[in-house]
């Protein structure tokens, strides 16, 4: 049970990091950042 919760947290955290990376990438591509 705990292991599953941890896996979910890691997945959620990775998703957040991935999202912010994508946002930065698109901003750089647009020449804003």
Protein Blocks (a to p, Z undefined) as FASTA:
>chain_A
ZZmmmmmmmmmmmmmmmmmmmmmmmmmmnomZZ
